[in-house]
């Protein structure tokens, strides 16, 4: 058995019949430019963590088939769309074989972890590998149709770490979530680097329903465009606060900026979508000793930093059994491919 991480999508491979790809979660702190602007729209900042994680097993098959054994699996419709993406790529490139795909692990869909992007990229990458084809990360992202709104997931998939992107040039399209922007150019990457080795707590509320794609679209419609001054506030705390803190491994400054971003217009609107139920969990985490709590993407999952994350997670597992609690650290490697 051989485990490798591929950073540039180029390697010499012998023909194999099966493989596994382990993908990690990404935490998306905030989108940035969601106002009427002459330059760029969207943009964002986020980073990859070791948990929750997903394992995908692939084998050559005559036709695409997908099984999802996660406790919270993708819907039938979502699996059918993924199957169609794999089939389309196979036919376009005249590959001899398709894939039998098995999904497992604790990486939940629609919980703010970027599972849809990572799973799609993994399936397409496995399709190419098992058919003896080479494909670059840029080509893989284009084939996936992902990353039209945020570049965090498409970049962290390959090499982990933090990602700061500047979105894409404005056009005449409306603001919308990533699943509607597959035909858009990939966001412009400003910087990607190693995350400091900080410990994070993860909270996945089981009793709070995630947002459907229709609800996500409605949220963007109701909320955007934001006033320009509200966007400038978010950009300030993200650039001079969060990004600078990551570059200097300054955890105290990162916590201060993370708390500030939660009360900026876009993030505050996302958090308010869940009402008091989410706010109560957030306050309970703070009461247990957390220094900063953030919501990843459109949630409802939360992440937090503290001097002793383990003690908080232990206490919260007893007091808030309606949530799943994890302790994790940043992932600075990206997906892992296991042959054999």
Phi, psi and omega in degrees: 000135182232130178248129179222158169241128183254121182269327186245005177075004182244122176199164177264124184232137168281156181295127180230164184253345182205159176197169174234146174234126177260124180243145180254171181276159170237139176259122181258115186286310180192152164276163188244285190270089181241043180231172174288114188220159180265352187255281188223161176234159180069238189078154181186175182221134178192182183204164184262143177234158184289333180219149000291161186228159180228140175246128177243128178252133184235140174219150177297142181209162179287330178217159182290133176217135183229131171238139183236106184260012177295153179303322174243092185277170171291159178286164177302317181297319179293319178294324177294321178294320178296318178300320180295321178299316179296315181297319181297317179294319178300313182291321182299321183260004177057041176291147179288329188234153171253203186227142162261121190241132176237129183246131178214175179115186184247020176275104186282144173283151175057035179243005179098014185253000179073028184295323182298316179296311184296318181293319179298314179298319180296318180296316180291322178296317178297321179301316180291315182300311185289342175261011176071026184253145175261138178214138181278160176304320180298316179293323180294317178297317180298319180293330184284335185069019181256167174083017181288337179256315180231142179266002185296310184293320183289330179274319182292336177304318187278323186218009176065205179076193176267155179225129174237116180238158184254022176066205181233164179298145180294149174219199183267011181275158180276162176292136184201160178291171190295329184291348177258000186243027183297334181271358182278156175298150178295144178301150180282119181284123175274310181200148172219134183203182182285131173284143171299153184278067178264152176268138179234147170260146179238133176238123177244098182295122181277334185269356180256119183290139176286165179277134174285168178298324178296319179292324176298314180299318180295323179297314178299318182297319183285332191261329184258151359279153177274157172299143184301319183295330177290324177293317180301323178297315179297316180297320180299308182294330180285316183281304184278341179261285186296308185296314178299321180295322177294318180296327182259005181052045182258095185293322180298316179293323178298316180297317180298317181289323178298317178296320180295319181295327180298337181255007171282161193305311185293310183293323179297320178296319178298314182295322182291344177300337183258359174065206185293332183302315180285320180299324178295319178295316179301314180294326177294323177294317177298318181296335179276354175121007179293146178268333178200141179233134177231157173253132182276125178054225178269018172068198007270009183291143178246154172226154184208159176242150179197164175295327180224083182297321182300319182292323178294315180298319178298315180293319183289331176297332179275319186272334181232076181282359175275009179228156171260134186240135180225154169247133183213172175228166180297151174254120180246023182241327186088190185296152177246134180250125181245120179266140175095000000 
